[in-house]
């Protein structure tokens, strides 16, 4: 890790104005005060981290900086001069560039075409393109930002697409680069490369604001860090003078357990046996290539991998709904009986009746109907259950009673089951889904990204619930792109790449480096599957706990 | 996020839209040199000022309730069924076939039989677009509107070539047997000793329509099927995750929708004309879209919106009869109401929402 204190204050003279300064920024949406009296000063040539739970107001603050929202009060100074950022064009002119979590690239344009989009010099494209080609070459050499300028964006890996976004900002002569959760979609190796790029940019005098919820990243590359909680800036400290524990406490407002407490697994009979599972999608592309898996009662099998390598499809097939037009072959057995993979008997309803619970990857699209009330969502997927029905009619009173009790037990806030799902924060939405699926006491629980976009306090709670279900002798399949989460929760880890299981490891006997290689599709020579049945060590620190 | 209070959403917004529409209509009437005030008085007097006016207003409203409910049920499955016109026309054919070819000694028997005929024919006409949408992804808007034309042409053929009584010059069926004629609201009022709405077409179907409003409310918000329809309408991937079959629910929702549109024929074909004539629907299928929009896709709202459009229809007719305002202008007024209450709904809603938010904020600020 670079010694952050060396860099504090940036390379320029400390008397020089900050690259960007916020004074008393406030912004309210209706009754919700998203930002309250926020002041922040980011010296030129530094990497400044901003962390906070979901809904703490980070994104609102950045949207204000980029001109999407107008602050109700307060002042923004860029390079010491107060400016009013009314739209993104003004922000770009002021030298602010933004790399969004979800890239804003035209998929079927080449890299060059994407770079000049919106800043073409004239009606003819050729001069702009050749100018951009020159600039790109220079930038690539300077900052290790190598991308083939003539490649079509959809053929690029996610990491490369992100580089294009950074290049776009630099091409527009951004001095201040804001990155919103940039590593969510990257492999560990890609993330490392990104950090090298960012450090290079900083050393050239650029200012970088990094928004993240990963404490490890904050500790690794930022010089200073600001913590937001409930719309307020609760602390701004030098990274070298803080610790992950302290930051977590600042974020949540109380002490947080950063590691998962769990006893060794006591696995019993296999619940799910998957043999040679293959899936060809509607376009004829083979997306799963012979998956073999076993999950026994009382253990958590974690599936690590960069998203898009078949984990989602695996969850969908096991959940009973392979995508439209997909051809699935292979054999799946649950509790000793065969599971039909297509036709009659295949369907999410049938799987639920067989004792499968499913916490889907995307709670906003699948797990919840956002316009439904919390109580309607508690019946979602289980609307056929006899206790929720009274003859022809649904027993709404019973559903509401059940919902209220679940919200009580899972501490969903606000505890109002008549509120629409979209009015809950991400963590509380997820708690509704988790409560619904776990309290059905399924024999097999499928979990996709259990804590994506969930705040630390809720992560701790959800992890505890998952471990408790395991200890109750249930089988759990956990898919997550968060390696830390996989390592902390799983009893065995399988790594998926390009529709295959690359290998299986025991979490206590592997490293993120080794898993990272597998996630990138590189099998090493000592590729022996982990011995089944050996329980792993008791407790795994989340790597961010080590810092 | 905060929202404006429910009463503002449900009552104030349509009311303001309506007032805007009336304002613009007044300008149009002024522009052709007539008095808007006189026009309004004529409309209110003609549609609501007598039991005779009410008799017509309720008759029209009954049509619009059915077609409005049809649009609503499809809407909750996020399907835009604009084929109400064709489905109602086919429903008329169903009614005619039942009443002409089944020996039904009493209206009490004829009514349920004709309702089944109307609903089955309407639903069948919606089935093909539904299955095309569910299985093949053919857009329901395109297919249902095409099916309106096919329905019109089919009815034309059937009436001219098959059902027209021998020797008749009129492309219409024979009169239905007198035993199947529905009691009018006038008859029913007379039975309890009240003289009401003589020579008006409003009939017992109005009560059926009100009952349908209640039943559809139960269906959508109280049954498992309604739950599945709403879930599919809000998120198809979510529905699939929950084990709800999009194909099945799409088809069922469209069958119910088409059946409701078909049921309109009980009112106009069985209750009023007592035979099937050409173009019996007279655009009620399209008015249903505006009624559903204005009624916020809720049966109670649809009931109220249908009454409003019934008033506009009847009042408009009176206007043409008693003033020198040309008949075409009534269509303009009706169009303005549809434009403001349906299509431009957000134009009123958004500023209103903002107003309520600022009011809330300042009042809270004052408390502090």
Interface residues (C-beta under 8 A of the other chain):
Chain A: X28 X29 X30 X31 X32 X319 X320 X321 X347 X348 X349 X350 X351 X352 X358 X360 X362 X365 X366 X367 X368 X369 X370 X371 X372 X376 X379 X380 X381 X383 X384 X389 X392 X393 X394 X396 X423
Chain B: X1 X2 X218 X222 X223 X224 X227 X228 X230 X231 X234 X235 X237 X238 X240 X241 X242 X243 X244 X245 X357 X360 X361 X364
